[in-house]
């Protein structure tokens, strides 16, 4: 049997192909039959351009149903889908092209789709093995060169099936899709649930409050990043009534603040389901669908994922399992460095697992602060700052310090008095953990997935203690 992921999806498309796949904001629907045919025509175009199994197709394009057809067509012909963040500059794109050596680069999926309309659909789906590549995902690495994580067809299929079943996904579900599709969250985690169930998606080009609120009338599931939830909470029109049709709100890609979880529960009566994942492994842990969703915890390892903590109670999170990536594209040494001898991937996240098996993340290993020889986990300090009156969110970083090596610095969304905050923190924390400086800001720098970019904060404050 072929392990081509497109063949798996097509086997799950609804028997009645007239059923909708995409429901657009203007009410237009694109059916599963349209998706299948569009995919087949684009697949034909790919083959006429010489795209063969194993070839990379680099795609930097606006979010659209046609871009999804391009993704599926790439799978159909056995090629390797390589999406790029739409924010990347020409120079960055140039790097990715030289690294991936694609057969084809697509910058406009709609134009490609239009061109494919004159071609005969390609009905055949190329036979592939589970270990063959489905996609190359360039990590949003903030240090060094961005690495291409090689994801396999079998790995994506295994993960998607485990996710869909953990979240009780069915053909009755309607997904509110407002995420970008150049990242694993919107491209794989969200869409694969819909495809595996032949279910529709309310399709939004981007997160826009009014469209999201309107979409909730029809949808049952939303997958989002934490900033989606803070934006919804900031909108008075987001009421219990508006959310009432929704079965499930999922959050991932960045830490969900406990205050967001609590405020959301107060507003809607619903508990956000937080899960944790990364490009190299897709979904790693999830809170339960049935059972307690504990704020601050990312839940239990997904079925099929082995997870362990290296070196002590709180330490590096390491994982093993069938949905893990195959390595970094053309970087065998880098790949070897990030796996242990017994085949666990070193995620670079630091956390702990409680006696019940729930996983708690304290941050990225590279964000760990070493001050005066002591380890400081930023999350511990952030949780305390976040409880202070007037504080919305905080980011704690380490910056070079002549005496301590690194000093703890807090950047805080909100208003307050620096000296009072430091004094208050000092009552609750050892001196080496207490921020030496606190800055109040309107917002923190974030990437497209809502992750706070601590590297930018560290750069900004690098000279703070310079003598
Ligand atoms: P990416 O490969 O761009 O998806 O980034 C993956 C990283 O995002 C992980 O290694 C974590 O550091 C972070 N991340 C994802 N989900 C969560 C979560 N629920 N809580 C905390 N961090 C998360």
Boltz pocket constraint, residues with backbone or C-beta under 6 A from the ligand:
constraints:
  - pocket:
      binder: B
      contacts: [[A, 139], [A, 140], [A, 184], [A, 251], [A, 252], [A, 253], [A, 254], [A, 255], [A, 256], [A, 274], [A, 275], [A, 276], [A, 277], [A, 278], [A, 279], [A, 280], [A, 298], [A, 347], [A, 348], [A, 349], [A, 361], [A, 363], [A, 364], [A, 449]]
      max_distance: 6.0
